[in-house]
Amino acid sequence: MVSIDDAVIARFESHGYKFEILVDPDAAGKIRSGKIDIENDLAIPEVFKDAKKGDRSNEEILKEVFKTTDIGQIAIEIVRRGQIQLTTEQRKEMLERKKKQVINEIVREAINPQTNTPIPAIRIEEAMEEAKVRIDPFKSVEEQVQTVLKAIRVLIPIRIEKVRLGIKLAGDAYGKLYGDISKFGNILKEEWSNAGEYMCIIEISAGLQGDLMDLINKKAHGEAEVKLLK
């Protein structure tokens, strides 16, 4: 559960009444999309008419305005239709954190189609600044990735692409690497050879090729083969 000190006030006014909840600012985007974890996303599972004073809203008024007393549904409506009261410093920190998340996701998913190589995070950030892309601290990373890609595509060659890799693991390499490899993407096919070698085809984001190869080279000690499949 988010602490009261870390929570911010989400405020909504309707029918002449004011409604406030104490919410985790990092969860606002998720809540706005209709998903809420009351125990973790709210500092206190209550609706207030004045959160700072601790004055709770009347149940009859909640029924009148929201047609329910369910805290989850009411919280979603307050976040969707109201305003999040962030300090300047909180907004700055959230913007910077969300910006890094968006950039990291693009680095994971995209490549330069001219060279078929990953694009450095600094190059993506520079293109975003040049294109004057504005990050929304409350929108999801996935939604904003598409917005950023559209804006910077005219400035740098970039493409979201998946690649398929064929991997063969021998000896102890399977035990050392299988768990890590499976986290990189979707294993499409796997089997064991008569010689006891594990083989699989995995589909991953093109930008992760280098990271996966480095991991395999570091842990396999010559007991692995990786091939890019067409």
C-alpha positions in Angstrom: 0.0 0.0 0.0 1.2 3.5 -0.9 2.0 5.5 2.2 0.0 8.7 3.0 3.2 10.7 2.7 3.8 9.4 -0.9 0.2 9.6 -2.0 -1.3 12.5 -3.8 -4.9 13.8 -3.8 -7.2 13.1 -6.7 -10.1 15.5 -6.7 -13.4 15.5 -8.5 -16.3 17.9 -8.1 -19.9 17.2 -9.1 -23.5 18.1 -8.0 -22.0 20.7 -5.7 -19.9 18.3 -3.8 -16.2 17.7 -3.7 -14.7 14.1 -3.6 -11.1 13.3 -2.9 -9.0 10.1 -2.6 -5.4 9.6 -1.6 -3.8 7.7 -4.5 -0.4 6.4 -5.6 0.6 8.8 -8.4 2.4 6.0 -10.3 -0.9 4.1 -10.4 -3.0 6.9 -11.8 -2.6 5.8 -15.4 -3.6 2.3 -14.7 -6.6 3.4 -12.6 -7.7 5.8 -15.4 -7.8 2.7 -17.7 -10.2 1.0 -15.4 -7.9 -1.2 -13.3 -7.3 -0.7 -9.6 -5.8 -2.5 -6.7 -7.4 -0.9 -3.7 -5.0 -2.3 -1.2 -1.9 -1.0 -3.0 -3.1 1.9 -5.1 -4.9 3.9 -2.4 -3.3 5.1 0.9 -6.7 4.8 2.6 -9.6 3.0 1.0 -12.0 5.9 1.7 -13.6 8.8 -0.2 -13.2 12.2 1.5 -14.8 15.5 1.0 -11.6 16.9 2.4 -8.7 14.5 2.6 -6.3 16.8 4.4 -8.8 17.2 7.3 -9.8 13.5 7.1 -13.5 14.4 6.5 -15.2 11.4 4.8 -17.9 11.6 2.3 -21.4 10.6 3.2 -22.6 7.3 1.7 -25.9 8.8 0.6 -24.1 11.5 -1.4 -21.8 8.8 -3.0 -24.9 6.9 -4.1 -26.4 10.1 -5.5 -23.4 11.1 -7.5 -21.7 7.8 -8.4 -24.7 5.4 -8.1 -22.6 3.1 -6.0 -20.6 3.0 -2.7 -18.0 0.7 -4.2 -14.6 2.4 -3.4 -12.9 0.9 -6.5 -15.5 2.1 -9.0 -15.7 5.5 -7.3 -11.9 5.9 -7.3 -11.7 5.1 -11.0 -14.3 7.8 -11.7 -12.5 10.3 -9.6 -9.2 9.7 -11.4 -10.8 9.6 -14.8 -13.0 12.7 -14.4 -11.1 14.7 -11.9 -7.6 16.2 -11.4 -4.4 14.8 -9.8 -2.9 17.3 -7.3 0.8 17.0 -8.0 3.5 19.3 -6.7 6.0 20.7 -9.2 8.7 18.4 -7.9 6.4 15.3 -8.1 5.4 16.1 -11.6 9.0 16.6 -12.7 10.0 13.3 -11.1 7.1 11.4 -12.7 7.8 12.9 -16.1 11.5 12.0 -16.0 10.7 8.4 -14.8 8.0 7.9 -17.5 10.3 9.3 -20.2 13.0 6.8 -19.2 10.5 4.0 -19.3 9.3 5.0 -22.8 12.9 5.3 -24.1 13.9 1.9 -22.6 10.9 0.3 -24.2 11.8 1.7 -27.6 15.4 0.5 -27.2 14.1 -3.0 -26.4 11.6 -3.1 -29.3 13.2 -1.1 -32.2 16.1 -1.3 -34.6 17.7 0.9 -37.3 16.4 -0.8 -40.4 19.3 0.5 -42.5 21.9 -1.4 -40.3 19.7 -3.9 -38.5 21.2 -2.8 -35.2 19.7 -1.4 -32.0 19.4 2.3 -31.5 21.1 3.9 -28.5 18.9 5.4 -25.9 20.7 8.8 -26.2 19.9 8.9 -29.9 16.2 8.3 -29.2 16.2 10.9 -26.5 17.8 13.5 -28.8 15.2 12.8 -31.5 12.4 13.2 -28.9 13.8 16.6 -27.9 14.2 17.7 -31.5 10.6 16.6 -32.3 9.4 18.3 -29.1 7.6 15.2 -27.9 5.6 15.7 -24.7 5.4 12.8 -22.3 2.2 12.4 -20.2 3.0 11.1 -16.7 -0.4 9.4 -16.4 -0.5 7.6 -19.8 0.8 4.1 -20.2 4.2 3.4 -21.6 2.7 1.3 -24.4 0.4 4.1 -25.6 3.2 6.7 -25.5 5.7 4.5 -27.4 3.5 4.7 -30.5 3.2 8.5 -30.2 6.9 8.9 -29.8 7.7 6.5 -32.8 5.4 8.5 -35.0 7.1 11.8 -34.0 10.7 10.7 -34.4 10.4 8.4 -37.4 10.8 11.5 -39.7 14.1 12.2 -37.9 15.8 8.9 -37.6 15.5 5.5 -39.3 13.6 3.3 -36.8 11.4 0.3 -37.0 9.7 -2.1 -34.5 10.7 -5.6 -35.5 10.8 -9.1 -34.1 13.5 -11.6 -35.0 13.7 -15.4 -34.6 16.8 -17.0 -33.1 17.7 -20.7 -33.2 19.5 -21.7 -30.0 21.2 -24.9 -29.1 22.4 -25.6 -25.5 24.6 -28.5 -24.5 25.8 -29.9 -21.2 25.2 -27.6 -18.2 24.3 -24.6 -20.4 20.6 -25.5 -20.3 20.4 -25.3 -16.5 22.3 -22.0 -16.5 20.4 -20.3 -19.3 16.9 -21.6 -19.9 15.2 -19.4 -17.3 17.0 -16.3 -18.5 16.4 -17.1 -22.2 12.7 -17.6 -21.7 12.3 -14.1 -20.3 13.5 -12.5 -23.4 10.6 -13.5 -25.6 8.3 -16.2 -26.9 9.7 -19.7 -27.3 8.0 -21.0 -30.5 9.4 -24.4 -30.6 11.7 -26.6 -28.4 13.0 -30.1 -28.4 15.8 -32.3 -27.3 18.3 -34.0 -29.7 19.4 -37.6 -29.4 22.7 -36.3 -28.1 20.9 -34.6 -25.2 21.2 -31.1 -26.5 18.3 -28.6 -25.9 17.2 -26.7 -29.0 14.6 -24.0 -29.4 13.4 -21.2 -31.6 12.6 -18.0 -29.8 11.0 -14.8 -31.1 12.3 -11.6 -29.4 12.4 -7.9 -30.0 15.1 -7.0 -32.5 16.7 -4.6 -30.1 17.3 -7.4 -27.6 19.6 -9.5 -29.8 22.8 -8.1 -28.4 21.7 -8.5 -24.8 20.7 -12.1 -25.3 23.9 -12.9 -27.2 26.0 -11.3 -24.4 24.2 -13.3 -21.8 24.6 -16.6 -23.6 28.3 -16.0 -24.3 28.9 -15.1 -20.7 27.2 -18.1 -19.1 27.5 -20.9 -21.7 31.3 -21.1 -21.9 31.3 -22.5 -25.4 28.4 -24.9 -24.8 25.8 -22.9 -26.9 25.1 -22.0 -30.5 22.9 -19.2 -31.7 21.7 -18.5 -35.2 19.6 -15.7 -36.6 16.7 -17.3 -38.6 15.1 -15.8 -41.6 
